[in-house]
Amino acid sequence: MTAVTSDSTVVLRDLENRIYARTCKAGLVTVGGVEAETGAPEHEIRAAIQNLRVLHLLRETEDGDGYVAVSPESAKLQRLAPLLGELRRLEARTETMRTAYDGFVHVYETAGAERSRRAGIEVLPNRGDIRRTVNGLAASSTTEVLTSHPGGPRPQEVLHESVARSRDLLERGVAIRTLYQHSAHFDAGTTAYVEHFAALGTQFRTLADGFPQVMIFDRRSVLVPLHDRSDGATLISDPSIVAFATAAFERAWVAATPFRTAYDHKEVREASEDVRHSIMRLLVTGEEDRRIAARLGLSLRSCQRHVAHIMKRIGARNRLHAGYLIAQHDLLNRPLPDPPEGLAS
């Protein structure tokens, strides 16, 4: 008979339960007494008693005349003592191994950072590091600085911070080209900044759908925001990546239009039509108004006005219908239909 299962769960069989119960009641049992009471064969009784002894629920008397019961609490402690000792040894071994492995973390991270620097990639974790790096790269630039600032109007503190740096670059004969989004046209601070530096030689162009934020110095270093952190950036000097980023910027520059600080009615309408075509392109992909607005540097309200205008222009009943009509009539590659009479452009 087996009193302990493979998962160490204690399971007493009927004969063992009867022997233990009788012992607890009588105080002492013998093999003969159990045999007389139960009628069970002697070999089964001895096997049952042995299992109870293994479980520390019975112990033999000092004179060997019989067996007495042991409390389950005491039996449990005796049974678990070796297991608890082994558990403590395993915990100590685990902690030793954990400490040993933790000791390699700094080595790995330091080597990884050094490896990244050798590969031409360096992470700048905060704005202070970015500011110092940008100022240093600008000060050492000798030919050209290319920048892209999507998201519509730039914050006034950012424009103010770049004034001295841009002046120094232009005074040293370093060319500056900057990409904005169309929505930056309608911000007084950005327009004033563009007017001032365009007069000094900086070139500005705009796109409806902004080119990703980037700064390229002398076609040797590229600075881009960290993908998962708003206050960090990555500095890249690997020649292949720098060449790729520069070529992408040049393609966007060719597709962009000059930043005009004063617009006549026709130019305003053309810029609005360009924005609406970009909105239509995103509508077809199923983007929501909030994401479209962020992508194009618009306020949510302005984006929603454009969407409503587009739907009226093409006769769409809802957004799903608008997406169908845009694709059905190839409106991404054609001018929008003329607005209904009385509908402002």
Long-range contacts (C-beta under 8 A, 24 or more apart in sequence): 1-44, 1-47, 1-48, 1-51, 2-51, 3-51, 3-52, 3-54, 3-55, 4-54, 4-55, 10-55, 12-52, 13-48, 15-40, 15-44, 15-45, 15-48, 16-48, 16-51, 16-52, 19-45, 19-48, 19-49, 19-52, 19-58, 20-52, 20-57, 20-58, 20-69, 23-58, 23-67, 23-68, 23-69, 24-69, 27-68, 27-69, 28-61, 28-65, 28-66, 28-67, 28-68, 29-66, 29-67, 30-65, 30-66, 30-67, 33-66, 55-79, 119-238, 120-236, 120-237, 120-238, 120-239, 120-241, 121-234, 121-235, 121-236, 121-237, 121-238, 122-234, 122-235, 122-237, 123-226, 123-232, 123-233, 123-234, 123-235, 124-223, 124-232, 124-233, 124-234, 124-235, 125-229, 125-231, 125-232, 126-231, 126-232, 127-231, 129-232, 129-233, 130-223, 130-232, 130-233, 131-161, 133-223, 133-233, 133-235, 134-165, 134-215, 134-223, 135-165, 137-215, 137-217, 137-221, 137-223, 138-165, 138-168, 138-169, 138-217, 139-168, 140-217, 141-169, 141-174, 141-217, 141-218, 142-172, 142-174, 142-218, 143-174, 143-175, 143-218, 143-219, 144-174, 144-175, 144-176, 144-177, 144-218, 144-219, 145-169, 145-174, 145-175, 145-176, 145-177, 145-215, 145-216, 145-217, 145-218, 146-176, 146-177, 146-178, 146-214, 146-215, 146-216, 146-246, 146-249, 147-176, 147-177, 147-178, 147-179, 147-214, 147-215, 147-216, 148-178, 148-179, 148-210, 148-211, 148-212, 148-213, 148-214, 148-215, 148-249, 148-252, 149-178, 149-179, 149-180, 149-184, 149-210, 149-213, 150-179, 150-180, 150-181, 150-210, 150-211, 150-212, 150-213, 150-297, 151-181, 151-210, 151-213, 151-294, 151-297, 152-181, 152-183, 152-184, 152-187, 152-296, 152-297, 152-298, 153-183, 153-184, 153-186, 153-187, 153-189, 153-190, 153-297, 154-180, 154-184, 154-187, 154-189, 154-190, 154-193, 156-189, 159-189, 159-190, 159-193, 163-193, 166-197, 166-200, 166-202, 167-200, 170-197, 170-200, 170-201, 170-202, 175-201, 175-203, 176-201, 176-202, 176-203, 177-202, 177-203, 177-204, 177-205, 177-253, 178-202, 178-203, 178-204, 178-205, 179-204, 179-205, 179-206, 179-207, 179-210, 179-211, 179-249, 179-252, 179-253, 179-256, 180-204, 180-205, 180-206, 180-207, 180-210, 180-259, 181-206, 181-207, 181-208, 181-209, 181-210, 181-296, 181-297, 182-206, 182-207, 182-208, 182-271, 182-274, 182-275, 182-296, 182-297, 183-275, 183-296, 183-297, 183-298, 183-302, 184-259, 184-297, 185-259, 185-260, 185-261, 185-263, 185-271, 191-261, 194-259, 194-261, 195-261, 198-259, 198-261, 203-258, 204-258, 204-259, 205-253, 205-256, 205-257, 205-258, 205-259, 206-256, 206-257, 206-258, 206-259, 206-271, 207-252, 207-255, 207-256, 207-257, 208-274, 208-275, 208-277, 208-278, 208-296, 209-278, 209-281, 209-295, 209-296, 210-295, 210-296, 210-297, 211-248, 211-249, 211-252, 214-245, 214-249, 216-242, 216-245, 216-246, 216-249, 219-243, 219-246, 222-246, 269-345, 272-306, 272-345, 273-335, 273-336, 273-345, 275-306, 276-306, 276-309, 276-310, 276-336, 277-332, 277-336, 279-303, 279-306, 279-307, 279-310, 280-310, 280-322, 280-326, 280-331, 280-332, 281-332, 283-307, 283-310, 283-319, 283-322, 283-323, 283-326, 284-323, 284-326, 284-327, 284-332, 286-323, 309-339, 309-343, 310-336, 312-339, 312-340, 312-343, 313-337, 313-338, 313-339, 313-340, 313-343
